[in-house]
Amino acid sequence: MSATHLSGQDTLLGRSQDVFRPAAQNSTTTSTTAGMQAFNHDGLGFLTAQTAIPVSPLTPTVTEFLNAAISEYVIGGVPAGMTPFTVGGQQMTYYDTLTGAVAHAWVSAEHQVVISYAGTTGGENLLLNPLLTAGGLISDLQIYSQQVSTAQTESLAFARSVIAAANAQGYANSQIFVTGHSLGGIEASYVAQQTGLGGIAFEATGIPAASGAVGKGTNFVSVVTDGDPVGNYSTDIQGEQPFAPAYVPTSQGGGSYAHYGTILQIGSAADQAALTTAATLTTNLLTSVVGVADLVSLIAEFHLPKSLYTDLDVTATGNLLATLPSNIGVAHGAVLPVSGDTIGQLQAYISTHATTTA
């Protein structure tokens, strides 16, 4: 394990969840895009009760966020168009086999810093270090117990060190972003909740609610595929109950284990119905084995990256190893024209293409 940890008091942020899927899929959604006060502060610039990092008009695009998140699964992966964020000539990275926490810091072509967090298995990197998956599974168990995992707290410490280094190089906090898929998306969500950084998480579970909320998650989007048992494990999406904790509509606060930021649901409502069926089977002793098997099958179909690349209209680039993850899994549902959207543009698309209900 190697990383530079930056000491400092954690800041607790709240959450604001809006749920969207294409109106053609006939599902309930809500959406808000509240403005945020401009932010300027010395040092680390973490949020106060009066300020929040705004949604910059210049953020990485959906394509850049997804490529950065999935690059963590590729041996030697480098997100297209990005270069390593370095200190003293070395890229800032984090790696802990015991917890499965892995992260890299990048600089986009638009001079934004992007921190990408790895998912549980490490993808192709599993071949290099099988023990990493064991550590990630331990963190997953903490997460499914609705706790903040050690991997999440380590990811936060790494983010604080990147923020300090980026500030020293002239980057404002509004130019620093986080992303990740699966466990990596959960880590990105937690880091964003605790620091107010913007970003996009892919197929992340909910995270524990934080008291003393400051930021509202209005610079963050959580993308979840219908039918995915991982991304739907939360209190603010209906579908995986009763295996998942009890559903609480976003209009009522989203519950104690909600996604951070605006939720964008992609895929097919029929796959969400299949998830509900599998989750229900797990509650009966006679059918629980079948239910668990069905959940595992759904993970293999809808938790893997293909649905994200297909439904978000993102084209994977690079060699065979770089594009391999985008072809693994199953994709259903509408293709959304959002691949080139910034965070603000994606939120605007959500707000104008959703069916709003109470």
Secondary structure, 3 states (H helix, E strand, C coil): CECCCCCCCCCCCCCCCEEECCHHHCCCECCCCCCCCCCCCCCCCCCCCCCCCCCCCCCCCHHHHHHHHHHCCCCCCCCCCCEECEECCEECEEEECCCCEEEEEEECCCCCEEEEECCCCCHHHHHCCCHHHHHHHHHHHHHHCCCCCHHHHHHHHHHHHHHHHHHHCCCCHHHEEEEEECHHHHHHHHHHHHHCCEEEEECCCCEECCCCCCCCCCCEEEEEECCCCCCCCCCCCCCCCCCCCCCCCHHHCCCCEECCCEEEEECCHHHHHHHHHHHHHCCCCCCHHHHHHHHHHHHHHHCCCHHHHHHCCCCCCCCHHHHHHHHCCCCCCCCCCCCCCCHHHHHHHHHHCCCECC
